[in-house]
Amino acid sequence: MAAPGHLAACELQELRTADVPAAAGQCRELFVDATWNAAAVGRMLGGPGCFALLARAAGQGAGLVLARVAADECEILWLAVVPTRRRNGIGRALLRAALRRAAGLGARTAYLEAAAANRAAIALYGGEGFQRCGRRVAYYQGARDGAPGDALVYKRALEPGEEGPPQSSESRRTNGQTKIS
Ligand SMILES: CC(C)(COP(=O)(O)OP(=O)(O)OC[C@H]1O[C@@H](n2cnc3c(N)ncnc32)[C@H](O)[C@@H]1OP(=O)(O)O)[C@@H](O)C(=O)NCCC(=O)NCCS
């Protein structure tokens, strides 16, 4: 496990619809869900306000985030890290980059949701300043024990200062790829 607050050394690449099949090939473990498969993600990316970032670590697909901006609101639709790459700061790096991107597109509030039983996501979102603003009862039909699981809804204000590409003292940006050290 990485040190608390750690941001992974990973490259972030903005995905276009045409990139999705290759990304799905690199992150096979993630694109297996009935909701989040390559066809569905490709379709969503073709819609207004949607964007996706793919994280690569050591040259391999490691995770991705899919988000949608509408007017001054952003919704993080999907955030997932390849199981063998978890707890290295990649989820945090993807979330922060998506929020910066959304702020740059004019969003001033971000929303996301997580299953009430998803301790990893809830800890990540709480640590990144999200506050709970709702609960959707029996929202997830495929909960592990067979009973529908509740979803918790979170929100966070986005600062105009979050605008622009991901930055750190050692970051660089070339051809749509950003390396965060
Ligand atoms: C949630 C998820 C995206 C986190 O990605 P990650 O790269 O492992 O997360 P990070 O390493 O960036 O961790 C950031 C913070 O999240 C929290 N966290 C992450 N995994 C955790 C776990 N297993 N248990 C408790 N806290 C956890 C911690 O607060 C961590 O900060 P710290 O390392 O400074 O303690 C990942 O677990 C995942 O892909 N899960 C399956 C898909 C999913 O649930 N997506 C989100 C809900 S839709």
The ligand as a MOL file (V3000), in Angstrom:
LIG
                    3D

  0  0  0     0  0            999 V3000
M  V30 BEGIN CTAB
M  V30 COUNTS 48 50 0 0 0
M  V30 BEGIN ATOM
M  V30 1 C -12.6330 2.7790 -5.5450 0
M  V30 2 C -11.3600 2.6060 -6.4020 0
M  V30 3 C -11.5780 3.3310 -7.7210 0
M  V30 4 C -10.1790 3.2250 -5.6550 0
M  V30 5 O -9.0440 3.1990 -6.5310 0
M  V30 6 P -7.5380 3.0780 -5.9470 0
M  V30 7 O -6.6180 3.4250 -7.0250 0
M  V30 8 O -7.3590 1.7650 -5.3000 0
M  V30 9 O -7.5670 4.2010 -4.8270 0
M  V30 10 P -6.3250 5.0550 -4.2950 0
M  V30 11 O -5.1310 4.1890 -4.1730 0
M  V30 12 O -6.2030 6.2870 -5.1310 0
M  V30 13 O -6.8170 5.4030 -2.8420 0
M  V30 14 C -7.2420 6.7190 -2.5060 0
M  V30 15 C -7.9500 6.6380 -1.1580 0
M  V30 16 O -9.1380 5.8510 -1.2570 0
M  V30 17 C -9.3130 5.1070 -0.0400 0
M  V30 18 N -9.2510 3.6800 -0.3490 0
M  V30 19 C -8.9310 3.1140 -1.5410 0
M  V30 20 N -9.0580 1.7770 -1.4630 0
M  V30 21 C -9.4560 1.5040 -0.2060 0
M  V30 22 C -9.7790 0.3000 0.4790 0
M  V30 23 N -9.6780 -0.9040 -0.1280 0
M  V30 24 N -10.1820 0.3770 1.7710 0
M  V30 25 C -10.2700 1.5680 2.3910 0
M  V30 26 N -9.9720 2.7630 1.7950 0
M  V30 27 C -9.5880 2.7100 0.5170 0
M  V30 28 C -8.2230 5.5220 0.8960 0
M  V30 29 O -8.7060 6.6230 1.6450 0
M  V30 30 C -7.1460 5.9730 -0.0800 0
M  V30 31 O -6.3080 6.9340 0.4750 0
M  V30 32 P -4.9220 6.5160 1.1860 0
M  V30 33 O -4.2550 5.5410 0.2560 0
M  V30 34 O -4.2150 7.8210 1.2890 0
M  V30 35 O -5.3140 5.8920 2.4690 0
M  V30 36 C -11.0450 1.0840 -6.6290 0
M  V30 37 O -11.0960 0.4280 -5.4070 0
M  V30 38 C -11.9680 0.4070 -7.6090 0
M  V30 39 O -11.7540 0.4220 -8.8200 0
M  V30 40 N -13.0250 -0.2480 -7.1040 0
M  V30 41 C -13.9810 -0.9420 -7.9740 0
M  V30 42 C -14.8410 0.0210 -8.7550 0
M  V30 43 C -15.5150 1.0210 -7.8460 0
M  V30 44 O -15.9620 0.6870 -6.7630 0
M  V30 45 N -15.6100 2.2950 -8.2970 0
M  V30 46 C -16.1420 3.4120 -7.5280 0
M  V30 47 C -17.5730 3.3700 -7.2800 0
M  V30 48 S -18.5570 3.4200 -8.7070 0
M  V30 END ATOM
M  V30 BEGIN BOND
M  V30 1 1 1 2
M  V30 2 1 2 3
M  V30 3 1 2 4
M  V30 4 1 2 36
M  V30 5 1 4 5
M  V30 6 1 5 6
M  V30 7 2 6 7
M  V30 8 1 6 8
M  V30 9 1 6 9
M  V30 10 1 9 10
M  V30 11 2 10 11
M  V30 12 1 10 12
M  V30 13 1 10 13
M  V30 14 1 13 14
M  V30 15 1 14 15
M  V30 16 1 15 16
M  V30 17 1 15 30
M  V30 18 1 16 17
M  V30 19 1 17 18
M  V30 20 1 17 28
M  V30 21 1 18 19
M  V30 22 1 18 27
M  V30 23 2 19 20
M  V30 24 1 20 21
M  V30 25 1 21 22
M  V30 26 2 21 27
M  V30 27 1 22 23
M  V30 28 2 22 24
M  V30 29 1 24 25
M  V30 30 2 25 26
M  V30 31 1 26 27
M  V30 32 1 28 29
M  V30 33 1 28 30
M  V30 34 1 30 31
M  V30 35 1 31 32
M  V30 36 2 32 33
M  V30 37 1 32 34
M  V30 38 1 32 35
M  V30 39 1 36 37
M  V30 40 1 36 38
M  V30 41 2 38 39
M  V30 42 1 38 40
M  V30 43 1 40 41
M  V30 44 1 41 42
M  V30 45 1 42 43
M  V30 46 2 43 44
M  V30 47 1 43 45
M  V30 48 1 45 46
M  V30 49 1 46 47
M  V30 50 1 47 48
M  V30 END BOND
M  V30 END CTAB
M  END
